[in-house]
Each structure stands twice: as structure tokens, then as C-alpha cells.
């Protein structure tokens, strides 16, 4: 059980009691230590039931989490890149923070429809007419009468 709160930004803080950590054996660096010590971290965070997140952020996080989110709405983040539990724990918390920050980002501004300028329309039509003349010139010449 993670005890420290995770501060995402000035508006969002995830309480420590919402995060659950589980330590498992990990492959990778560490030599024989890998076979004896559970250094990899699995961080569980109940996205759907969290009182810390606004609904919009929850929806975006579920979408961004993809396959890391279970059917019950629990996000699983794994970290096993380091040899120590503490560094893997910090890495998992940082991954969660990045995901929540991405979900909390404001939506991009709406696209404003624009018209082509008069000059660009004229240039396009002139180029079209030029291509048409080139293609007409490729055909057989008309018989003289």
C-alpha cells in the first residue's frame, strides 16, 4: 500500500490510500539478485472509482490507458527497469503522473473553416486549363477540310 499522496498538478492530487503496490520478481538487470528479490512494481489505481479525478479526466485516462485498464476500471502500471524496489516504485508513480497529466490536458482548439483566397482559386483554374491544353495537344490532329 502506497502511503504518500501523489501530486499531479495544483488541482489534482491522488491520495495515497487509492494506490496499491505489489512487488513481483522481474527479469532484466541484477544478476542472481533477480531470482531472489521482488523488485518489479505493479501499481494499481482504480480510475473509475477515484474521487480525486474529474469525470473528463477519468474518461480520457481510460482511453489513454488502453489495455492497461481492466474492465472494472482499474489501471495497472508496471515498472521493472531498475535494480531496486524504490527506483521502480518512483518510475511507476511517474508513469501514472504522466498519464493523468496527458488526460487532464485541455482539448485542442476547434478547427475554423476557411475559404481559399481568390488568388489561389484563379491560380488553380489557370493550372487546370494549362493541363487541359497539354492533354488536348497529345491527341491526333484534326483532319483538314
C-alpha positions as CSV (number, residue, x, y, z in Angstrom):
1,X,0.0,0.0,0.0
2,X,1.5,3.3,-1.0
3,X,1.5,5.8,1.8
4,X,2.4,9.1,0.1
5,X,0.0,11.2,-1.8
6,X,0.8,11.7,-5.5
7,X,0.6,15.4,-6.5
8,X,-0.2,15.6,-10.2
9,X,-0.7,19.4,-10.6
10,X,-2.1,22.2,-8.5
11,X,-5.6,20.9,-8.9
12,X,-5.2,17.2,-8.9
13,X,-3.8,15.1,-6.0
14,X,-4.2,11.3,-5.8
15,X,-4.5,10.2,-2.2
16,X,-2.0,7.5,-1.0
17,X,-4.8,5.2,0.1
18,X,-6.1,5.0,-3.6
19,X,-2.8,3.5,-4.8
20,X,-2.0,-0.2,-4.3
21,X,1.5,-1.6,-4.9
22,X,2.5,-5.2,-5.4
23,X,6.1,-6.3,-5.8
24,X,7.0,-9.2,-8.1
25,X,10.1,-11.0,-9.5
26,X,11.5,-9.2,-12.5
27,X,13.8,-10.1,-15.3
28,X,16.4,-7.8,-16.7
29,X,19.5,-6.3,-14.9
30,X,20.5,-7.6,-11.5
31,X,22.3,-10.9,-12.0
32,X,21.4,-13.5,-9.4
33,X,19.6,-10.9,-7.4
34,X,16.8,-11.0,-9.9
35,X,16.0,-14.6,-8.9
36,X,15.8,-13.8,-5.2
37,X,14.3,-10.3,-4.7
38,X,11.0,-9.0,-5.9
39,X,12.0,-5.6,-7.3
40,X,9.4,-5.1,-10.1
41,X,6.4,-2.9,-9.1
42,X,2.8,-3.3,-10.2
43,X,0.9,-0.1,-9.3
44,X,-2.9,-0.4,-9.2
45,X,-5.1,2.7,-9.4
46,X,-8.9,2.4,-9.5
47,X,-9.5,5.0,-12.2
48,X,-13.3,4.6,-12.4
49,X,-13.9,4.8,-8.7
50,X,-11.4,7.5,-7.9
51,X,-12.7,10.6,-6.0
52,X,-9.6,12.5,-6.9
53,X,-10.2,12.9,-10.6
54,X,-12.9,14.9,-12.5
55,X,-15.1,12.9,-14.9
56,X,-13.5,14.3,-18.0
57,X,-10.0,13.3,-16.8
58,X,-11.3,9.8,-15.9
59,X,-12.7,9.3,-19.4
60,X,-9.6,10.5,-21.1
61,X,-7.3,8.4,-18.8
62,X,-9.4,5.3,-19.6
63,X,-9.0,5.9,-23.3
64,X,-5.2,6.7,-23.0
65,X,-4.6,3.7,-20.7
66,X,-6.0,1.3,-23.3
67,X,-5.2,-2.3,-22.4
68,X,-3.7,-1.3,-19.1
69,X,-7.2,-0.6,-17.8
70,X,-9.3,-3.6,-16.7
71,X,-13.0,-4.0,-17.2
72,X,-13.6,-2.9,-13.7
73,X,-11.7,0.4,-14.4
74,X,-8.5,-0.4,-12.5
75,X,-5.3,0.9,-14.1
76,X,-2.2,-1.3,-13.9
77,X,1.2,0.2,-14.3
78,X,4.3,-2.0,-14.3
79,X,7.9,-0.8,-13.7
80,X,10.9,-3.1,-13.7
81,X,13.7,-1.2,-15.4
82,X,15.8,-0.7,-12.2
83,X,17.5,-3.0,-9.7
84,X,15.9,-1.5,-6.7
85,X,12.3,-1.5,-5.5
86,X,12.4,2.2,-4.6
87,X,13.5,3.3,-8.1
88,X,10.9,1.1,-9.7
89,X,8.3,2.5,-7.3
90,X,9.2,6.1,-8.3
91,X,9.2,5.1,-12.0
92,X,5.7,3.6,-11.7
93,X,4.4,6.7,-9.9
94,X,6.0,9.0,-12.6
95,X,4.3,6.9,-15.3
96,X,0.9,7.4,-13.6
97,X,1.5,11.1,-13.2
98,X,2.4,11.4,-16.9
99,X,-0.8,9.6,-17.9
100,X,-3.0,11.7,-15.7
101,X,-1.4,14.9,-17.0
102,X,-2.0,13.8,-20.5
103,X,-5.6,13.1,-19.7
104,X,-6.0,16.4,-17.9
105,X,-4.6,18.4,-20.8
106,X,-7.2,20.8,-22.4
107,X,-8.7,19.7,-25.7
108,X,-7.1,21.2,-28.8
109,X,-8.9,24.2,-30.2
110,X,-11.7,23.6,-32.7
111,X,-10.7,23.9,-36.4
112,X,-12.0,27.0,-38.0
113,X,-13.2,26.5,-41.6
114,X,-11.6,28.8,-44.1
115,X,-12.2,29.6,-47.7
116,X,-9.5,29.5,-50.4
117,X,-8.4,33.0,-51.4
118,X,-9.4,34.5,-54.8
119,X,-5.8,34.3,-56.0
120,X,-5.4,30.7,-55.1
121,X,-8.7,29.8,-56.9
122,X,-7.5,31.7,-60.0
123,X,-4.1,30.0,-60.0
124,X,-5.7,26.6,-59.6
125,X,-8.1,27.2,-62.6
126,X,-5.3,28.6,-64.7
127,X,-3.2,25.5,-64.0
128,X,-6.1,23.3,-64.8
129,X,-6.7,25.0,-68.1
130,X,-3.0,24.6,-68.9
131,X,-3.0,20.9,-68.1
132,X,-6.1,20.5,-70.3
133,X,-4.4,22.2,-73.3
134,X,-1.4,19.9,-72.9
135,X,-3.6,16.8,-72.9
136,X,-5.6,18.0,-75.9
137,X,-2.3,18.5,-77.8
138,X,-1.5,14.8,-77.3
139,X,-4.4,13.7,-79.4
140,X,-4.5,13.0,-83.1
141,X,-4.6,16.2,-85.2
142,X,-8.0,17.1,-86.6
143,X,-8.3,16.4,-90.4
144,X,-8.1,19.4,-92.6
145,X,-11.0,20.0,-94.9
